[in-house]
Structure formats: structure tokens, C-alpha cells
């Protein structure tokens, strides 16, 4: 049994296809198939049921894949230990970012980070929280930026910043005349939300649930972007809440519709999250330092109330 054979098994398990797995592992399909067959013969089991389309894991194969991930991760830790000892910060690093953070945070730190750490090859992917957790656990992401806490024992969280919620209230709305708003002012029935699947949406629902009962049937207007929510609010269809960093780029003629909360401001906790195996910690530390440093100057709020991103 070799680490290479286990990597081939993981590739086939992921892609459910020998040809695609061979492409992803940069070997020929016959080579990959032969190595997996050798492993099956050595263990005297069938890892894959080749009669199914797409190829599926056998019962024992599924258990083997779970252990193979652990073994491959631990083998990679050896190189990681060497890199850390040498102070080397480089190599491929796969980073996931949730959609409500990606457009505002990346421009703040990315250019400086890649200039400072030129040997790091960042691969960044926009994913929702559920997909991020799944990919962190199966080793397809090295780290991610998401709203926390996630309450997952297999994932570690390093807080980057706390980002307050800000009301966007058009001139026709009942709250527009207020200079500052309270959480008790919120009415879930006239709140425009992001579509299902966004943790920021769940955070707002959790916030509003504390004020009155929540009936999901009331929601008819939802969108995948804050820009659309702002436009809908401008048409008199309700109000919305925005993450603070998003308000920094809002149009000048719309800034007078922003309303801040009286402290403690409801806020989301944004963290750099990673697998408890703690691989590539030197890059994770560099990312954390770069992001926390630049955001610290942009968000000056001190007294905040963290709203959970988890559905309640």
C-alpha cells in the first residue's frame, strides 16, 4: 500500500470516473486503474463497484476512503512541518469565501497579500457555507472565510473581525425618519432578504425572530445580491440590512438611506476557518494577519452583539 495509491482512490471516489480521476492526478488512466487494482488485490477487497454508472464505492470502500483521507493528510503534514521549520510560505493554497464576503473583503487585502507572499499560489472559490464545510472536511479546501460560529468540532475558527449590520431604509419607509434604529424596530414582514442558502439571511431571520414570530410564508421577495435588495427597497418594497463593509461602496445618493443601530449593534462574526488537522498553518497565519490588519482600520465599531449564522 502506498500514499500514491490512496491518492488515486480518493480521486476516483471524488470524480466517480477513472478517466477524470487520472486527469486530475496527472497520470494515464491505465496507470491509475492498475495501481488501484493492485491495492484491491493486496487488501483482497473491491473498493469500487465498477458495474454502476457512475462508479460507486462499496461498503468497505467507503470506510477505506474515510481512513485514506486521514492518512494522506497526515503524510502531507510531514512536508508542512519541514516548510514551517524553514520559514517557507508558499505553494498552492485553496481558499473558499462565502458570497456575502467575497466582493467587499477580497479587494481590501488580496493585492497586498499576493505581492508580499509571491510564492503562495492562491486558488479562491466562492462557495456557500455548507459547501465550504464539506470541502474543508474532505480536504478540497485548505481554509475559508465565513460567518461563525459554526459549532463543528472538526473545524477550527480564528476570528478576523466583527461586522455590524446596517439598515438600508428608503425615504418612504416608516423608519426613515429615525436617526438610529433599534432591533425592536425591525419587522420581518417588510424585510427584504437574500435568497435561501446565504448565512447572512439566516442571521437576519435569527435577529428578527427575537422581536416577533416568524412565518416563512410571508417572504415573497428574495434575491441573490445586496444590489438587487437595495433596488427593491428603493422601489418601496421594504427595507433590508447590509453588512457594514458593503455600505462603504454604496452610491452617494443612497447613503442617506443608511441607518446604524444603537449599540450594541447586531453584527456577524467573520473568521478564517480550517480543518483541525492544521495543515499549512504558516499560510493561514499570514492570511489572518493580512486580513485582520486591513479590516481593523475599516471597522471602528466596538460594542456589538454577535448574531448566529446558524438556523434556529
N, C-alpha and C positions, 0 to 999 in steps of 0.2 A: 504494500500500500504506500502510495506517495502523495505528497501535497498536490502535485500536479494533477494526479488522477481525481482527487477530491475537488479541485477547482473545475475540472471538466464536468464532474457530476453536478455541481452547483449550477454551472452554465446551462446544462440541459434541463435541469429542474426549473430554472427560471424561464427559459425560452420555449420549453416543451417541443423542441425541434433540434435534431442533431446538427443539421446544416447551419442554422442560425447560431447555435452554441459554438460551433467551430469558427465561424466568422468573428464572434466576439472574443474568442480566446486566441485568435491569430494562428490557428493550425488548420490542417486539412481535415475534412470530415472523416476520411478513413482512419487517420491517426487518432482523432478523438474517440471514435467508436471502438477502435482496437483497445485503447487504454481503459475505457470503461468496461469493456468485455473482460479484460484481464482482471480487473478489480472484482467483478462479479464472480469470476471463476475462483479467484483466491478466497473470497468470502463464502462461496458456494450459495449464492443467493441471486435473485433478479432484482435489480434496483429499479428498473423501468419496465412498464408494461408496454411493449412496442406494438401490440396489436390494436391499441387505442389511438384515435386521432382527435386531438393532438396527444402526443406521448404523455403518459401519466406515471406517477410514482406508484410503486407497490406499497403495501402497508409497511414492510420492513424498510423499503427505500425511503419513505417519508421520515422514519426515525433516523436513518443514516444521514440524510441531508441535514437534519437539525444538528446532529453532532459534528458533521463535516464543517458547518459554518463556524462552530466554536474552534475547531482545530485550525482552520485556515486563518481565522482572526488571530489566534494565539501565535501562529507561525509568522504572521506579519508584524507582530509585536517585537520580534527579535530585531528586525531592521529598524523599527521605530525606536527601540532602546538605543541602538547604535547612533541613529540620527540625532537623538536628544543629547547623547553624550558628546557628540561632535559639535553641537550647537547648530546643526544644519536645519534650515527651514526651507523646505522645497518639496517638489513632487506634486503629483496630481491630488487635488482635494475637491471632493464633491459636496457642494453646499446647497441645501434646499431653503427656500424662503416662501412664506405664505403670501398670497396675493395682496393683502391689505398693508403689507410692509414693503414689499419689493420696490414699488415706484418711488417711494419717498426716501427710504433709507439707503439704497444702493448708490445713488448719485452723491450722497454725503461722504462716503468713505472709500468706495471702490477704486477710484483712480489713484488715490494716495497709497492704498494698500498694495496694488499691483506694481507701483513704482518702487515701493520700499522693499517688497518681497518678490523680486523678479524671478526667483527660482520656483515659486509656487504657481502651479497651473490650475487655476480655479475653474471648476465647471459648475455653473449656477443654474438651478432649475426652480421654476415657480410651481409650487405644489400646495394643496390644502393640508391641513394639519393631520388628517387621517392618513393620507399618502406618505407624509413625512415620517410619521411614527413607524409605519410599515417598512419603509426603506431604510430607516436607521437600524431597525432590528434585524433586517436581513442583510445588512452590510452594503447596500447600494448607495447610501449617503454616509459621509464622514461626520457631518454636523448639519444643523439647520437653525434658522432664526424663526421663532414662533412665539405666539402668546402663551404664557404659562400662568399658573402651574398646570401640569398635565397629569400628575398623580400616576405616573408609570414607573414602577420600580426598576425597570431595565434602562431607563433614560435619565441622564444627569442634566441639570439645568444650571446655567450661570447667568444671572440677571444682567442685562445690558442697560436697561432704562425703564422708567415708568412713564407711560404716555397718556396724558389726560384725554378724556372725551370732551369735545366742544360741540355745542348746539349750533346747527345752521337753521335759522328761523327767518323765513321771508316776511316782508312787511305786512302781509295780510293775515299772518298767524296771530293767535291770541296771546302768545308770549313775546311778541316782537318788542313791545314797549318796556320790557324788563331789562335792566342793565346787566344783571346777573341772574342765573336761574338756579333752581334747586332740583334735586332728584324727585322731590314730591310734586313738581310741576309737570312731570312727564306723564303723557297719556299714551299707552301702547296703541290705542285705536287711531291716532293720527301720526304715527311714527313710520317713516319710510325706511325700509330695511334692505340690506344686501340679501341676495338670494340664499337659499339653504346651502350649507356646506362651508360657509365662512364663519370662523370662530368669533369675529367681531360682531356678527349678527347675534350669535348666542350670548355674547357678553351684554349686548343691549337688552335682549329679552330678559336675562337674569336681573339686570338693573331695574327694568320696568315691572317685573313680577313682584318686586318688594313693595310696589305702590298700589297695585290693584290686580285683580285676577286676569289671567292671560288666556285668551281664546284664540287659537291659531286660525280659526275660520275667518277672523276679522281681516287677515292680511290678503290683499289682492294686488298690491303694487310692490314688487321687489325687483332688484336689479343686481347685475354683477359688478357694477363700478360706482364709486363715490360720485364721479362726474355726472352720471345719469341721475343719481339721487338728488343732487343739487339742482339739476334742471327740472326735475319733477316738483321739488319744493318751490322753485321759482314760479311754477305754473299754478301754485296754490293748492297742491295736493297733499300737503302736510309738512312736517319738519323732519330733520334727520340729525343724527350725531356723527361726527367725523373724528378720526384720530388727529391729535394736535399737529403732528408733522405734515399731515395733508393740508391743513389750513394755511401753511406757510406759502403754498403755491396757488392759493385761490385767487381769482380775478379781483382786481382792486375794487371794482364796482359792486362786488358781492361780499366784501369783507365787513360791511356794516350790518350784515345779517348774522354774523358770528356772535354767539353769546357764551361766555365762560360760566362755569359753575362756581358757586360759593364753595370755599374749602370746607371739608376735604373734597377735592374734585374726584369724581369717579374716573378711574384710569385702568389701563391694561398694563400688565407686566410683560415685557418683551425680553426674551432670553435666548442665549446661544445654547442649543441643546445637542447632546451627543450620546452615543452608546456608552454604557457603564464600563465597557472594555477599555475606554480611554485611549484609543489609538490616535496617533498624530496630534498629541496634545500640544506640541510646540507650535503647530499652525493654529490650533484652536485658541491658544493663549494670545498669539499675535492678532488674530481676528478680534477677540474680545477687547484687547487693549485699543485697537484701532477704532472700533465702533463706539465703545463706551466713551472714549476720549472726545470724539467729534460730536456725539449727541449731547454730552454733558453741557456744552455751550449753547445748544439749541433749545433745550427744555429746562426752564428755570423753576418749574413748579416744585414745591416742597411737600405740602400736605395733601396726600392723595389717598383715595380708598380703592383698593385693588378689586376689580370685578372679574370673577372667574370666567374663562373662556369655555368651560365645560358646560354642557347642557344640564340643567337641573330639573 
